[in-house]
Amino acid sequence: MVLETLNPMHHNITSLVPDTLPVATVPLLILMCFLFLIWNHEETSSIPGPGYCMGIGPLISHGRFLWMGVGNACNYYNKTYGEFVRVWISGEETFIISK
């Protein structure tokens, strides 16, 4: 009798999951998507530069400055975005102004 209750083939898996689970999951997923959209919403800046993109933009920007050095990274951003650029260095918004 004990072996019969422990046998996974004996039980129907759908009987173990309550019927209310899908009903409760849909509003929870909608709420999570809504919160994700609010969290990722950002004010669009009129200053050109790499996008924020959930914090990935600042990581890439900071990594480029570490990898290329300040001078070469500034030249790269000036060629890409123009003479007034917004980047992130050490998590802080930084403006590069050059001509």
Secondary structure, 3 states (H helix, E strand, C coil): CHHHHHCCCCCCHHHHCCCHHHHHHHHHHHHHHHHHHHHHCCCCCCCCCCCCCCCHHHHHHHHHHHHHCHHHHHHHHHHHHCCEEEEEECCEEEEEECC
